[in-house]
């Protein structure tokens, strides 16, 4: 009930707002969430294999792959430099991986990847990750950044939220806690292996020099009651432009010390789709149940008992 009321309030604010979030960026916009690589050839599988080799040659490790639906594949990459940067800031682990998508759409093989400098600003990291962006461009090509009609400046990204009542980066959701870091990590590993509540592991990165592990997870829903947490269903609602943003997936959770955390999905979705409208077709209102369903599932994975939006009982 609280979730529905809060979305209703935000919807009213949106209806009377003078500018949309994308328009509010104005002339200060500099960056967009994704970069278009060189188009692939032959097939998604063949392009994935070619790009995997190029990424490895460029010094990246393929830490996981994910095919969330037909005609799409995602390569999750990391390296020592990304992980070292991630270790320097609180919650920096959310930026420890970059995601490369290969998607067949309208007869073409599109290659896209997350923009490291955009992520670095949004996730308040210690570096702008310019060298990472350069390495990805060398391996994948660069046909320009894409996503919303206008970009966002580093300053705006550093304190980004979609609009009033919506969360910031530093408003993560606490999912659960344990007696030790090892116990928390082992619990998440076991529950992901069991595909508990339709959540399974895509990748794991152990952040060097600190008790922090990042998990990328696949979300599947069984039937109408669970569809709102399902990756395929969610992307069918929000990823509708001609140039696909498949590299939004997968979502992450972090075990830091004895606790498990995740970015609020209202932030995680908005940062990659900042021009998503609040109402109408392909809008936040269409996915109003998704953030709660996602949080409930990953709270269960972390051993917590979900008690409502933003809350758990261990």
C-alpha positions as CSV (number, residue, x, y, z in Angstrom):
1,X,0.0,0.0,0.0
2,X,2.8,2.4,0.9
3,X,4.5,1.7,-2.4
4,X,1.3,2.4,-4.4
5,X,0.7,5.7,-2.5
6,X,4.3,6.8,-3.1
7,X,4.1,6.1,-6.8
8,X,0.8,7.9,-6.9
9,X,2.3,11.0,-5.3
10,X,5.3,10.9,-7.7
11,X,2.9,10.5,-10.7
12,X,1.0,13.7,-9.6
13,X,4.2,15.6,-9.3
14,X,5.2,14.4,-12.7
15,X,2.0,15.6,-14.3
16,X,2.5,19.1,-13.0
17,X,6.3,19.3,-13.5
18,X,7.4,22.0,-15.9
19,X,10.3,19.8,-17.3
20,X,10.9,16.1,-17.7
21,X,14.1,14.7,-16.1
22,X,15.8,14.6,-19.5
23,X,14.9,18.2,-20.3
24,X,16.1,19.3,-17.0
25,X,19.7,18.3,-17.9
26,X,19.6,21.3,-20.4
27,X,22.9,22.4,-22.0
28,X,25.0,20.9,-19.2
29,X,24.5,17.4,-20.4
30,X,27.7,15.6,-21.2
31,X,27.4,11.9,-21.0
32,X,24.9,9.1,-21.8
33,X,24.7,5.7,-20.1
34,X,25.6,3.5,-23.1
35,X,28.1,3.6,-26.0
36,X,27.3,2.1,-29.4
37,X,30.0,-0.3,-30.6
38,X,30.6,-1.4,-34.2
39,X,27.8,-3.5,-35.5
40,X,28.3,-7.3,-35.4
41,X,27.9,-9.8,-38.2
42,X,26.5,-13.2,-38.8
43,X,24.8,-13.9,-35.4
44,X,24.7,-13.0,-31.8
45,X,26.7,-16.1,-30.9
46,X,29.4,-15.4,-33.5
47,X,29.7,-11.8,-32.5
48,X,29.9,-12.7,-28.8
49,X,32.8,-15.0,-29.5
50,X,34.6,-12.4,-31.6
51,X,34.2,-9.7,-29.0
52,X,35.1,-12.0,-26.1
53,X,38.5,-12.6,-27.8
54,X,39.0,-8.8,-28.4
55,X,38.1,-7.9,-24.8
56,X,40.5,-10.5,-23.4
57,X,43.2,-9.2,-25.7
58,X,42.5,-5.7,-24.4
59,X,43.1,-6.8,-20.8
60,X,39.6,-7.6,-19.6
61,X,38.4,-10.7,-18.0
62,X,35.0,-12.1,-19.0
63,X,33.6,-12.7,-15.5
64,X,30.2,-13.8,-16.7
65,X,27.8,-14.1,-19.6
66,X,24.0,-13.7,-19.6
67,X,21.4,-14.4,-22.3
68,X,18.3,-12.9,-20.8
69,X,16.1,-13.7,-23.8
70,X,16.2,-14.7,-27.4
71,X,18.6,-12.9,-29.7
72,X,20.5,-11.2,-26.9
73,X,23.7,-11.9,-25.0
74,X,25.6,-9.9,-22.4
75,X,29.3,-10.2,-21.6
76,X,30.3,-8.9,-18.1
77,X,33.9,-7.8,-18.0
78,X,36.3,-6.5,-15.3
79,X,40.0,-6.1,-14.7
80,X,42.4,-5.2,-12.0
81,X,42.2,-1.5,-12.6
82,X,38.4,-1.5,-12.3
83,X,38.5,-3.5,-9.1
84,X,41.2,-1.4,-7.5
85,X,39.1,1.7,-8.2
86,X,36.0,0.0,-6.8
87,X,37.9,-0.8,-3.6
88,X,38.5,2.9,-2.8
89,X,35.0,4.1,-2.1
90,X,31.9,3.0,-0.2
91,X,29.7,1.0,-2.6
92,X,32.3,1.4,-5.3
93,X,31.9,-2.3,-6.0
94,X,28.7,-1.5,-8.0
95,X,31.1,-0.1,-10.7
96,X,33.5,-3.1,-10.6
97,X,32.1,-4.5,-13.8
98,X,31.2,-3.2,-17.2
99,X,28.5,-4.8,-19.4
100,X,28.7,-5.4,-23.1
101,X,25.5,-6.4,-25.0
102,X,25.1,-8.1,-28.3
103,X,21.5,-7.8,-29.5
104,X,19.8,-8.8,-32.8
105,X,17.1,-6.2,-33.6
106,X,15.4,-5.4,-36.9
107,X,17.8,-7.7,-38.7
108,X,21.0,-6.1,-37.4
109,X,23.5,-7.2,-34.7
110,X,23.8,-4.2,-32.3
111,X,26.7,-4.0,-30.0
112,X,26.4,-1.7,-27.0
113,X,28.3,-1.2,-23.7
114,X,28.0,0.7,-20.5
115,X,29.7,4.0,-20.5
116,X,32.4,3.8,-17.8
117,X,32.7,7.6,-17.2
118,X,29.0,7.8,-16.8
119,X,28.9,5.0,-14.3
120,X,31.9,6.4,-12.5
121,X,30.1,9.7,-11.9
122,X,26.8,8.1,-11.0
123,X,28.4,5.6,-8.6
124,X,30.6,8.3,-7.0
125,X,33.8,6.4,-7.8
126,X,37.4,7.6,-7.1
127,X,38.3,7.8,-10.9
128,X,36.5,8.8,-14.0
129,X,37.5,5.5,-15.6
130,X,38.6,7.2,-18.8
131,X,41.3,4.6,-19.4
132,X,38.6,1.9,-19.1
133,X,36.5,3.7,-21.6
134,X,39.4,4.0,-24.0
135,X,40.2,0.3,-23.7
136,X,36.6,-0.7,-24.4
137,X,36.4,1.7,-27.4
138,X,39.6,0.1,-28.8
139,X,38.1,-3.4,-28.5
140,X,34.5,-2.7,-29.4
141,X,34.4,0.5,-31.5
142,X,32.6,3.7,-30.9
143,X,29.6,5.0,-32.8
144,X,28.7,7.4,-30.1
145,X,26.9,7.5,-26.8
146,X,23.2,6.8,-26.5
147,X,20.2,6.5,-24.2
148,X,18.2,9.6,-23.5
149,X,17.9,12.5,-25.9
150,X,20.2,14.6,-23.7
151,X,23.1,13.6,-21.6
152,X,23.9,14.4,-17.9
153,X,26.9,16.2,-16.5
154,X,29.2,14.5,-14.1
155,X,28.0,16.9,-11.4
156,X,24.3,16.0,-12.0
157,X,25.2,12.3,-12.1
158,X,27.1,12.5,-8.8
159,X,24.0,13.4,-7.0
160,X,21.4,12.0,-9.4
161,X,17.9,11.1,-8.6
162,X,15.0,10.9,-11.0
163,X,12.8,13.3,-9.2
164,X,11.3,14.1,-5.7
165,X,10.7,11.1,-3.5
166,X,12.9,8.9,-5.7
167,X,16.2,7.4,-4.2
168,X,19.8,8.5,-4.7
169,X,22.8,6.3,-5.2
170,X,23.6,6.5,-1.5
171,X,20.2,5.2,-0.5
172,X,20.9,1.5,-1.0
173,X,18.6,-1.2,0.3
174,X,19.9,-3.3,3.2
175,X,19.0,-6.9,2.3
176,X,20.3,-9.0,5.2
177,X,23.1,-9.6,7.7
178,X,25.1,-12.5,9.1
179,X,27.5,-13.2,11.9
180,X,30.5,-13.0,9.6
181,X,31.4,-11.9,6.1
182,X,32.1,-15.5,5.1
183,X,28.7,-16.6,6.4
184,X,27.0,-13.9,4.4
185,X,28.8,-14.7,1.2
186,X,28.3,-18.5,1.6
187,X,24.5,-17.9,2.1
188,X,24.2,-15.8,-1.0
189,X,26.2,-18.3,-3.0
190,X,24.1,-21.2,-1.8
191,X,20.8,-19.5,-2.5
192,X,21.9,-18.4,-6.0
193,X,23.1,-21.9,-6.8
194,X,19.7,-23.3,-5.7
195,X,18.0,-20.6,-8.0
196,X,15.9,-19.7,-4.9
197,X,12.9,-17.5,-5.9
198,X,14.0,-17.5,-9.5
199,X,17.3,-15.6,-8.8
200,X,20.6,-17.1,-10.1
201,X,24.2,-16.1,-10.3
202,X,25.6,-14.5,-13.5
203,X,29.0,-13.3,-12.0
204,X,31.0,-12.8,-8.9
205,X,33.8,-10.3,-8.3
206,X,35.8,-10.3,-5.1
207,X,37.0,-6.7,-4.4
208,X,40.7,-6.7,-3.5
209,X,41.8,-5.4,-0.1
210,X,38.4,-5.4,1.6
211,X,35.6,-7.7,2.7
212,X,33.4,-7.0,-0.3
213,X,31.9,-9.3,-3.0
214,X,29.8,-8.2,-5.9
215,X,27.2,-10.6,-7.4
216,X,25.5,-10.1,-10.7
217,X,22.1,-11.9,-10.7
218,X,19.6,-13.0,-13.2
219,X,15.9,-12.5,-12.3
220,X,13.2,-14.8,-13.6
221,X,9.5,-14.8,-12.8
222,X,7.1,-17.7,-12.9
223,X,3.6,-16.7,-14.0
224,X,1.6,-13.5,-13.8
225,X,2.3,-12.9,-10.1
226,X,6.0,-12.9,-10.5
227,X,6.4,-11.2,-13.9
228,X,7.3,-7.8,-12.5
229,X,10.7,-9.1,-11.3
230,X,11.4,-11.0,-14.5
231,X,14.3,-9.5,-16.6
232,X,12.7,-10.3,-19.9
233,X,9.3,-8.7,-18.9
234,X,10.9,-5.6,-17.4
235,X,13.1,-5.0,-20.4
236,X,10.1,-5.4,-22.7
237,X,8.6,-2.4,-20.9
238,X,11.6,-0.1,-20.6
239,X,13.9,-1.0,-23.5
240,X,11.8,-0.1,-26.5
241,X,13.9,2.2,-28.6
242,X,15.4,1.2,-31.9
243,X,18.9,1.1,-30.4
244,X,18.6,-1.4,-27.5
245,X,20.0,-0.9,-24.0
246,X,20.4,-4.6,-23.2
247,X,23.5,-3.8,-21.2
248,X,21.3,-2.5,-18.4
249,X,21.3,-6.2,-17.2
250,X,22.1,-7.9,-14.9
251,X,21.5,-6.2,-11.6
252,X,23.9,-6.5,-8.7
253,X,24.0,-7.1,-5.0
254,X,27.0,-6.5,-2.8
255,X,28.1,-8.3,0.4
256,X,30.1,-5.8,2.3
257,X,31.4,-7.0,5.6
258,X,28.6,-8.9,7.3
259,X,25.8,-7.2,5.4
260,X,24.2,-7.5,1.9
261,X,23.1,-4.4,0.0
262,X,21.6,-3.5,-3.4
263,X,20.9,-0.3,-5.2
264,X,17.2,0.6,-5.0
265,X,15.8,-0.5,-8.4
266,X,14.1,2.9,-8.8
267,X,17.6,4.4,-8.9
268,X,19.2,1.5,-10.8
269,X,16.5,1.7,-13.6
270,X,16.4,5.5,-13.7
271,X,20.2,6.0,-14.0
272,X,20.2,3.9,-17.2
273,X,16.9,5.2,-18.5
274,X,16.7,8.8,-17.2
275,X,14.2,9.8,-19.8
276,X,11.7,7.1,-18.9
277,X,8.4,8.9,-18.5
278,X,6.5,8.6,-15.2
279,X,3.1,7.9,-16.9
280,X,1.9,6.6,-20.2
281,X,3.2,3.8,-22.4
282,X,6.6,2.4,-21.5
283,X,6.7,4.3,-18.2
284,X,7.5,4.0,-14.6
285,X,3.9,3.5,-13.8
286,X,3.8,0.4,-15.9
287,X,6.5,-1.2,-13.8
288,X,5.5,0.2,-10.4
289,X,5.5,-3.2,-8.8
290,X,9.0,-4.2,-10.1
291,X,11.3,-2.4,-7.6
292,X,9.4,-4.1,-4.6
293,X,9.3,-7.5,-6.3
294,X,13.1,-7.3,-7.1
295,X,14.0,-6.2,-3.6
296,X,11.8,-8.9,-2.1
297,X,13.6,-11.6,-4.1
298,X,17.1,-10.5,-3.4
299,X,16.3,-10.0,0.3
300,X,15.3,-13.6,0.4
301,X,18.5,-14.6,-1.4
302,X,20.4,-12.7,1.3
303,X,18.6,-14.4,4.1
304,X,16.4,-11.5,5.2
305,X,12.7,-11.5,5.6
306,X,11.1,-8.8,3.4
307,X,8.6,-6.7,5.3
308,X,7.9,-3.9,2.8
309,X,9.6,-1.4,0.7
310,X,13.1,-0.6,2.0
311,X,12.7,-2.9,5.1
312,X,13.8,-6.4,6.1
313,X,13.8,-8.4,9.3
314,X,16.8,-10.7,9.8
